[in-house]
Amino acid sequence: MSNIVVVYVLDKPVVATRPSQGAMGGEERHVRKVHAAPTAPGEPAATGPRTLCGKETLVMETGPRITERPGAPWYPARYTSVVCPDCDAVIET
């Protein structure tokens, strides 16, 4: 499983028409979906072109490399509610 990485689909950034008071630059975008993707062939630091469920990774943010930990999920626990069920099924088999 060391050749698999977590990738995130993030909310689209909101483009303000005018600056608002209290709005700070660099706000964190929310994770909409968590997928698993293989690394690119011959480039272990790069994500491959598609997730395990077949979605394109081009617009996704790369997360941590998946490591096997007995009893632990492959994704960060705080994203349990947004894990792709298809990617999860592939990882579990």
C-alpha positions in Angstrom: 0.0 0.0 0.0 3.0 2.3 0.1 2.4 3.3 -3.5 -1.0 4.8 -2.7 -1.6 8.4 -1.6 -4.7 10.2 -0.2 -6.1 12.9 -2.4 -8.7 15.5 -1.6 -11.5 17.2 -3.5 -11.7 20.7 -2.0 -14.5 23.3 -2.1 -14.0 25.8 -4.8 -12.6 29.1 -3.5 -15.0 31.9 -3.1 -14.1 34.9 -5.2 -15.1 38.1 -3.4 -16.3 41.0 -5.6 -14.9 43.4 -3.0 -12.8 42.9 0.1 -14.9 42.4 3.2 -13.8 43.4 6.7 -12.7 40.4 8.7 -12.0 38.3 5.6 -8.5 36.9 5.8 -6.5 35.6 2.8 -5.4 32.0 2.8 -8.6 30.6 4.4 -8.6 26.8 4.5 -10.9 25.3 1.9 -13.1 22.4 3.1 -12.6 18.9 2.0 -15.6 17.6 0.0 -14.4 14.1 -0.7 -11.4 11.9 0.1 -10.0 9.5 -2.5 -7.1 7.1 -2.8 -4.8 7.2 -5.8 -1.7 5.3 -6.9 1.6 7.1 -7.4 2.7 7.9 -10.9 4.7 5.1 -12.5 8.4 5.8 -11.9 7.7 8.9 -9.9 6.9 7.9 -6.3 6.5 11.6 -5.2 3.8 12.3 -7.9 0.2 11.2 -7.9 -1.1 9.1 -10.8 -3.7 10.5 -13.2 -6.7 8.7 -11.7 -8.0 7.6 -8.3 -8.8 4.0 -7.4 -12.4 4.7 -8.3 -11.5 6.2 -11.7 -11.8 10.0 -11.1 -9.1 12.4 -12.5 -6.6 13.6 -9.9 -5.6 16.7 -11.8 -7.7 19.1 -9.7 -7.3 17.3 -6.4 -4.9 18.2 -3.6 -2.4 15.5 -2.6 -2.4 14.3 1.0 -0.3 11.8 2.9 1.1 8.6 1.5 -1.0 5.7 2.8 0.8 3.5 5.4 -0.5 0.2 6.7 -1.4 0.4 10.4 -3.4 -2.5 11.8 -6.9 -1.4 12.7 -6.4 2.2 11.5 -8.2 3.6 8.5 -6.2 4.6 5.4 -7.6 8.2 5.5 -7.3 10.8 8.2 -10.0 10.1 10.8 -11.5 13.6 10.7 -12.6 12.9 7.1 -14.5 9.7 7.8 -17.8 11.2 6.6 -16.5 12.2 3.2 -14.5 9.1 2.2 -15.2 7.8 -1.3 -16.9 4.4 -0.7 -15.5 3.0 -4.0 -11.9 3.9 -3.1 -12.5 2.5 0.4 -13.8 -0.8 -1.1 -10.7 -1.2 -3.3 -8.3 -0.5 -0.3 -10.2 -3.0 1.9 -9.9 -5.9 -0.6 
